[in-house]
Amino acid sequence: MVMTSHSAATAANPVLRAAPASPAAAAAYFGASLAFHADVSDVAAALAADGDPGFVVLDSRSTASWDQGHIPGAVHLPTALIPEQAAALLDPAVPVVTYCWGPGCDGATRAALALAQLGYQVKEMLGGFEYWVREGFAYETWEGGARRAADPLTVPVDAADCGC
């Protein structure tokens, strides 16, 4: 077998060692991903807009974590309690956006799974509470409201949005 310089480079390149998906497969995958995930900035914008955002935000962490900080207006329902308490706290006709600590925690994924198994429409907020705070959005603690300056590694410093 004769290897061209392109195929030799591809074989040595860990990014291209497995070929990219076809455009159709990529469109299906990324389209599906948007059906399962919500971005912190998009959630914040929807909550800040006038009127009903059309979804409820659910914090799936412990009470101690909730007290440390949570998104204003979120419903607190730890993952372990979802099977017994979801019906009392959530309207099954309203989609739910789950969050936990951040990208290193799969608590929001477990909460979303538990809710989906109960028949709720659900999305997971990527970045969790960590990125909510890092992007400079207001949050509540057991002591009251709080807000930190936006981290320039997560949001543009001199622009209204990132242009994504």
N, C-alpha and C positions, 0 to 999 in steps of 0.2 A: 504494500500500500504506500502510495506517495502522499506525503502530507504537504499541503501548501503552507505558506507562512501564516495564513489566516487560521487554518485548522490546527496548526501547531500552537499558535498563540491561544486559541480557544481551549485546547486540551490542558494547557498550563494555567489557564485563568480560572480561579475558583468561582467567579461570578458567572461565567459562561459555560462551565463544565457541564451543567445541565442546561440545555437550550431553553431560551425563553418560550413561553406559551405562545400559541398562535394568537393573532389579534382577536379572533372570536372567543377563544377560551379566556383570554385576559379580560375582555369586556364582560363576559358572564361572571367571572370571579369577582372583579372589582365592583360590578353592579350589585352582586349579592352582598359583598362586604358592607356597602352603604345601607343595605336593608337591616343589617345586624348591629351597626355601630353608629354612634353619634360623636361629633367633635365637641370638645369643651366650649370653644368659641361659639359654635352654632347653638348649643344648649343655652349659653348665656344670652345670646342675641334673642332667641325665642322667648326666654323668660323676661327679658327687659322690654320687649315690645308690648304695646297696649293690647289688652285682651287676653283671652285664653290661649296658651301656647299649643293646646291640643294633646298634651302629654303630662304625666306626673313624673317628678324626679324622686328616685328612691335610694336612700343611703342604706347600704346593706351591712354596715360595720357595727361594732359593739357600742354599747351606751357610753363607755369611756371615750371611745373614738369620736362619737357624735358630739359629746360635750366639749371635746378638744377643738372641734370645728366642723361645720357642715354648710352645705349650700342653703341659702335662705329659701324657705318654702318647701324644702324637701320633706318627704315622708321618711320617718325612721323605722326600718323594719329589718333587723338582723337576719341574715340568710337562714339560720337555723329555725327561726320563727315563721318563715314564710308559709309553710303548709298549714299552720293552724291560725294565722292572723291575717293573711292577705285578703280574704273575703271581707273582713271587717274594716279594712283600711283602704282598699283599692276598688275602683269601679272597673269591672271587667271590660267595659266598652272603651276605656281610655288607655292608650298605649303608655307603657312604663319605660323610663330610662334609668337604668341602674348604674350606681357607681360605688367604688370602694376607695382604698387609699391611693393607688396609682398604678402605673404600668407594671410594677413588680408584684402586684397582688391580683389573684384571679377570683377574688371574692365577688366582684360584680358579675363575672361570668357564671359563677355558681348560682348567684341570685337570679340572673336572667334565665338560666336553665330551670330552676325551681318554679319560676313564674310561668315560663312557657309550658311546662308540664301541667300547670293548673289551668291553662287555656288563655293566658294573658298575651297580648301583643307586647313585645319587649325589644329594646335595644340596649346596648352597653355603651356608656360614655367612656370613650378612650381617654386615658390620662388620669381619670379619677380625681379625687379631691386634691391630690398633689398639683396637678396641672391647673385646676381651678384657681388655686392660690397663686401658683407661679405665673399665671397669665394676668394676675392683678385684679381678679373679680372679688367682690365683697363676700364675706362669709360670716357665720354666726358661731359664737362659742357660748359656753355656760355663763360667761361674764358679759356677753353682749356682742355687738357687731365689731368686725375687724376687716382690715384690708391691708395687703402688702403691696409694695411697688412691684410692677411687672418685671419679670426676669427677661433681660434682653436676649437670652438664648431660646425663649419660647414665643415671644411676640415682637413685632417690629417696634422700634423706639419712636420713630417719627412718622408713623402712618396709622390710619384708622383701622386697617386690616392687613393681613399678610398677602392678599391677592391670590389665595389658594383657589 
